[in-house]
Amino acid sequence: MKKALLFITAIALIASCGSKENSDKKLVQLEELKKQQAEISLKIKDLETAIAAEGKAIDNTKYKNVIITDVNLKSFAHYLDIQGKIDAEENITISAKMPSTVTKILVKAGKQVGVGELLAELDNSTIIAGIDELKTGMQLTNTLFEKQKALWDQKIGTEVQYLQAKSQKESLDKKLATLYEQLEMTKIKSPINGTIDEVMLRIGQATAPGAPGIRIVNMSSLKAKAEVAEPYAGRIKEGNQVKISLPDLKKEIIAKVTYSGKVINPMNRSFTVEAGLDGNLDLHPNMLAILKIADYQNDSALVVPINTVQNSEEGQFVMVAKQNGKNIVAERRKVKQGLSYNGNVEILEGLNVGDKVITTGYQDLNQGDALLIK
């Protein structure tokens, strides 16, 4: 036990000696650095005295590093970014024209169809039976009419007999025409050129007018569509440029406004804007689209980065670099800004072509600060 205590004591003494030795080294280093500092200060003073004796001024100016950008006339456009969708001019769902049962389906999704092409048929057996029965009865009616007409032409018989035969024949003709119209209503045909997008009918299924049947989309007449807030009604016109961004496809399409709504929707205080698109197999109706509509354009604008415009109690200002004797100094320039977009802002008043706006290092500048331009 005594040996262990002696060992711990020895270790503590060694550590204490080591710590004291390190502290002494740091004190020596500190004294050495102070001595070097005094020598350097003395040399600086001697050099300043010598330079002054030669009649040369010593520049003690503190310069601030900045980066500048020359102000020039350039094109500036402001866009409204609005979420919309891709739509089709002709995107329709066809339904049956009369209640019946589906007996034939002649198309499937993806098939190209033309105007008037037969897509499906409904049960028409009752109508065909009625047509056959009517045609049988019409044979006798037509024969009687022809005979009665021949007699009437010869002034034989009475006019009443002739008119009765004629009326009966015409009545049956009209009934036959009606049955043929009903027969045509059992055929579902395409009213447009397009592509079958979905077939919702099934053979044996009972259907009726208004029930979803077959959807057809004409992909050659697509458009981008969006609802725009009422305050912009006077700024969006037909012919305005539109950049249509498609996030899902990671692409952008340039188009023009083809329609700007004239009526404000009282429910959401907005109006409809559309931009026509050429047929594009990559696009699909209801696809998300961001419409960037140009509502302002100036081809000769003074434009600066929007983050260079600062605010004060006196208004907005930018810092510009200006020659002042031998030095270039900072000058606070009060400005009036216009619209801003995509990190840039149009300056309406306060700047001129050729001014040098400080775009880096402007945050801590004061009026008259000397500048070192990188």
C-alpha positions in Angstrom: 0.0 0.0 0.0 2.9 2.4 0.9 4.6 1.5 -2.4 1.4 2.5 -4.4 1.1 5.8 -2.6 4.8 6.6 -3.3 4.3 5.8 -7.0 1.2 8.1 -7.4 3.1 10.9 -5.6 6.0 10.6 -8.0 3.7 10.7 -11.0 2.1 13.9 -9.7 5.4 15.6 -9.2 6.6 14.7 -12.7 3.3 16.1 -14.2 3.6 19.3 -12.1 7.2 19.8 -13.3 6.1 19.3 -17.0 3.3 21.8 -16.7 5.6 24.4 -15.2 8.1 23.9 -17.9 5.4 24.4 -20.7 4.2 27.6 -19.0 7.8 29.0 -18.9 8.2 28.3 -22.6 5.1 30.2 -23.5 6.2 33.2 -21.4 9.6 33.2 -23.2 7.8 33.1 -26.6 5.5 36.0 -25.6 8.4 38.2 -24.6 10.2 37.4 -27.9 7.1 38.4 -30.0 6.7 41.7 -28.0 10.3 42.5 -28.7 9.9 41.8 -32.4 6.7 44.0 -32.5 8.6 46.9 -30.9 11.4 46.6 -33.4 9.0 46.6 -36.3 7.1 49.6 -35.0 10.4 51.5 -34.7 11.4 50.6 -38.2 7.9 51.8 -39.6 8.3 55.1 -37.7 11.9 55.6 -39.1 10.7 54.9 -42.7 7.7 57.3 -42.3 10.1 60.0 -41.1 12.5 59.4 -44.0 9.7 59.5 -46.6 8.3 62.7 -45.1 11.8 64.3 -45.2 11.8 63.6 -49.0 8.6 65.5 -49.4 6.4 62.5 -50.3 2.9 62.1 -48.8 2.1 58.8 -47.0 -1.2 57.3 -48.1 -3.0 56.1 -45.0 -6.3 55.7 -46.8 -8.3 52.5 -46.0 -9.6 51.1 -49.2 -12.6 48.8 -49.5 -12.6 46.0 -52.1 -15.6 46.1 -54.4 -16.8 44.7 -57.8 -18.6 47.1 -60.2 -20.9 46.6 -63.2 -21.3 49.3 -66.0 -24.9 50.3 -66.5 -26.0 49.9 -70.2 -29.2 49.8 -72.1 -30.6 46.3 -72.4 -33.9 44.5 -73.0 -36.0 43.9 -70.0 -39.2 41.9 -69.7 -41.6 41.2 -66.8 -43.5 38.0 -66.7 -46.4 36.7 -64.6 -45.8 33.2 -63.4 -49.2 31.3 -63.3 -49.9 27.7 -62.7 -52.1 26.2 -65.4 -52.5 23.0 -67.4 -52.4 21.5 -70.9 -55.9 21.2 -72.4 -57.3 20.0 -75.8 -59.6 22.0 -78.0 -61.3 18.7 -78.8 -61.4 16.4 -75.8 -64.9 14.8 -75.7 -66.7 11.9 -74.2 -69.3 10.3 -76.5 -72.4 8.6 -75.1 -75.3 6.6 -76.6 -78.1 8.5 -78.1 -80.8 6.1 -76.8 -81.2 3.6 -74.0 -80.1 0.1 -75.1 -77.5 -2.7 -74.6 -74.0 -2.6 -76.2 -73.6 -5.4 -78.8 -70.4 -4.4 -80.6 -67.3 -2.4 -79.7 -65.2 -1.7 -82.8 -62.3 0.3 -81.4 -59.8 0.3 -78.5 -57.6 2.8 -76.7 -54.9 4.3 -78.9 -56.7 3.9 -82.2 -56.8 6.8 -84.6 -60.3 7.6 -85.9 -61.9 10.0 -88.3 -65.1 11.9 -88.4 -68.1 9.6 -88.8 -66.2 6.4 -88.1 -68.3 3.7 -86.4 -67.1 3.0 -82.9 -69.7 0.8 -81.3 -73.2 -0.5 -81.9 -76.2 -1.0 -79.6 -79.0 -3.6 -79.7 -81.2 -2.8 -82.7 -83.1 -6.1 -83.2 -86.4 -4.6 -82.2 -86.0 -1.7 -84.6 -85.0 -4.0 -87.5 -88.0 -6.2 -86.9 -90.2 -3.1 -87.0 -88.6 -2.1 -90.3 -89.2 -5.5 -91.8 -92.8 -5.6 -90.7 -93.4 -2.1 -92.0 -91.9 -2.9 -95.4 -94.2 -5.9 -95.8 -97.3 -3.7 -95.1 -95.9 -1.1 -97.4 -95.9 -3.4 -100.4 -99.7 -3.6 -100.4 -100.1 0.2 -99.7 -97.8 1.1 -102.5 -99.6 -1.2 -104.9 -103.0 0.3 -104.0 -101.7 3.8 -104.4 -100.2 3.1 -107.8 -103.5 1.6 -109.0 -105.6 4.4 -107.6 -103.3 7.0 -109.1 -103.5 5.3 -112.5 -107.3 5.4 -112.3 -107.3 9.0 -111.1 -105.1 10.0 -114.0 -107.8 8.6 -116.3 -110.5 10.5 -114.4 -111.8 7.2 -113.0 -112.9 7.0 -109.4 -113.2 9.8 -106.9 -110.6 12.2 -105.6 -111.2 11.1 -102.1 -110.1 7.5 -102.9 -106.9 8.8 -104.5 -106.1 11.1 -101.5 -106.7 8.4 -99.0 -104.3 6.0 -100.8 -101.7 8.7 -101.1 -102.0 9.7 -97.4 -101.7 6.1 -96.3 -98.6 5.6 -98.5 -96.9 8.9 -97.2 -97.7 8.0 -93.6 -95.9 4.6 -93.9 -93.0 6.3 -95.7 -92.6 8.7 -92.7 -92.8 5.8 -90.2 -90.1 3.9 -92.2 -87.8 7.0 -92.2 -88.3 7.4 -88.4 -87.4 3.8 -87.9 -84.2 4.3 -89.9 -83.3 7.3 -87.8 -83.8 5.2 -84.7 -81.6 2.5 -86.3 -78.9 5.1 -86.9 -79.1 6.2 -83.2 -78.0 2.7 -82.2 -74.6 3.4 -83.9 -72.0 5.4 -81.9 -69.8 7.3 -84.3 -66.9 9.7 -83.9 -67.8 13.4 -84.4 -64.1 14.4 -84.7 -60.7 13.3 -85.9 -58.6 12.1 -83.0 -57.3 9.3 -80.9 -59.4 6.9 -78.7 -58.2 7.7 -75.2 -60.5 5.4 -73.2 -63.3 3.0 -73.9 -65.7 2.8 -71.0 -68.3 0.6 -72.7 -68.5 -3.2 -72.3 -70.4 -5.7 -74.5 -73.7 -6.5 -72.8 -73.7 -3.4 -70.7 -76.8 -1.3 -70.5 -76.2 2.3 -71.5 -78.2 5.5 -72.0 -77.7 9.1 -73.1 -75.3 11.0 -70.8 -73.6 7.8 -69.5 -69.8 7.9 -70.3 -69.0 5.8 -73.4 -65.9 6.6 -75.4 -63.4 9.4 -74.9 -61.7 10.9 -78.0 -58.9 13.5 -77.9 -57.6 15.5 -80.9 -53.9 15.9 -80.0 -53.3 18.3 -82.9 -55.2 21.1 -81.2 -53.7 21.4 -77.8 -53.5 24.6 -75.7 -52.1 25.8 -72.3 -54.8 27.2 -70.1 -54.7 29.1 -66.8 -56.8 31.3 -64.6 -55.3 34.8 -64.0 -56.2 37.2 -61.2 -58.4 40.1 -62.0 -55.8 42.9 -61.4 -53.9 41.7 -64.5 -56.9 42.0 -66.8 -55.6 45.2 -68.4 -52.0 43.9 -68.8 -52.5 40.6 -70.7 -53.5 40.9 -74.4 -53.8 38.5 -77.2 -50.4 38.2 -78.9 -48.3 38.5 -75.7 -45.4 36.1 -75.5 -45.8 33.1 -73.2 -43.0 30.8 -71.9 -44.7 27.5 -71.0 -42.7 25.5 -68.6 -43.5 21.8 -68.3 -41.9 20.5 -65.0 -42.7 16.9 -65.8 -40.9 17.0 -69.2 -38.2 19.5 -68.0 -38.7 21.6 -71.1 -40.0 25.0 -72.1 -42.1 26.0 -75.1 -42.4 29.6 -76.5 -45.9 30.5 -77.6 -48.3 33.4 -77.7 -51.6 34.3 -76.0 -54.4 33.2 -78.3 -57.2 34.1 -76.0 -57.7 36.4 -73.1 -61.0 36.2 -71.3 -63.3 39.2 -71.4 -65.5 38.1 -68.4 -64.3 38.0 -64.8 -65.4 34.9 -62.9 -67.3 36.3 -59.9 -66.5 33.2 -57.8 -62.7 33.6 -57.8 -62.3 37.0 -59.5 -60.2 35.6 -62.3 -60.3 35.4 -66.1 -59.1 32.7 -68.5 -55.9 32.9 -70.6 -55.1 30.4 -73.3 -52.0 29.8 -75.5 -52.3 27.6 -78.6 -49.8 24.8 -79.0 -48.8 22.8 -82.0 -49.4 19.0 -81.9 -46.8 17.4 -79.6 -46.9 13.7 -78.7 -45.1 14.5 -75.4 -47.9 16.6 -74.2 -51.0 15.3 -72.5 -54.3 17.0 -71.5 -54.4 18.0 -67.8 -50.5 18.0 -67.6 -49.2 20.6 -65.2 -47.9 23.8 -67.0 -46.4 27.0 -65.6 -47.3 29.9 -67.9 -44.9 32.8 -67.8 -46.8 35.6 -69.6 -44.9 38.7 -70.7 -47.0 41.7 -69.5 -44.3 44.3 -69.9 -41.4 44.8 -72.3 -38.7 47.5 -72.6 -36.0 47.0 -75.2 -33.9 50.0 -73.9 -34.0 49.7 -70.1 -31.5 50.4 -67.4 -31.3 47.2 -65.4 -29.4 46.3 -62.2 -29.4 43.3 -59.9 -32.3 43.7 -57.5 -30.2 42.9 -54.4 -28.1 46.1 -55.1 -31.1 48.3 -54.4 -31.1 49.2 -50.7 -33.7 51.0 -48.5 -33.3 53.9 -46.2 -35.5 56.5 -44.5 -35.0 58.7 -47.5 -36.0 56.0 -50.0 -34.3 53.5 -52.2 -30.7 53.9 -53.4 -27.7 52.1 -55.0 -24.0 52.6 -54.4 -22.0 53.7 -57.4 -18.3 54.1 -57.9 -17.2 57.6 -58.9 -13.8 59.2 -59.6 -12.8 61.8 -56.9 -9.4 63.2 -57.6 -6.9 60.4 -57.5 -9.3 58.0 -55.7 -12.4 56.2 -56.7 -15.0 56.6 -54.0 -18.5 55.3 -53.2 -21.5 57.5 -53.8 -25.0 56.9 -52.7 -27.4 57.4 -55.6 -31.1 57.7 -54.9 -33.2 55.7 -57.5 -36.7 55.0 -58.5 -37.3 51.4 -59.5 -39.8 49.8 -61.8 -40.8 46.2 -62.2 -38.5 43.4 -61.2 -38.2 39.8 -62.5 -35.7 37.0 -62.2 -33.3 38.8 -59.9 -33.2 42.0 -62.0 -35.0 45.4 -61.6 -35.6 48.2 -64.1 -34.4 51.6 -62.8 -36.6 54.4 -64.0 -34.8 57.4 -62.4 -31.4 58.0 -60.8 -29.0 56.2 -63.1 -27.5 56.9 -66.5 -25.8 54.9 -69.1 -22.1 54.4 -68.1 -22.7 54.6 -64.3 -20.7 52.0 -62.4 -22.9 50.3 -59.9 -21.2 48.4 -57.1 -22.6 44.9 -57.2 -20.2 43.2 -54.7 -19.1 44.8 -51.4 -21.8 47.5 -51.3 -23.4 46.4 -48.0 -20.9 48.1 -45.7 -20.1 51.2 -47.8 -20.7 54.8 -46.7 -20.8 57.9 -48.8 -17.2 58.8 -49.8 -15.5 55.5 -48.8 -12.4 54.9 -50.9 -12.7 51.9 -53.2 -10.3 49.3 -54.6 -11.9 47.8 -57.6 -11.2 44.2 -58.3 
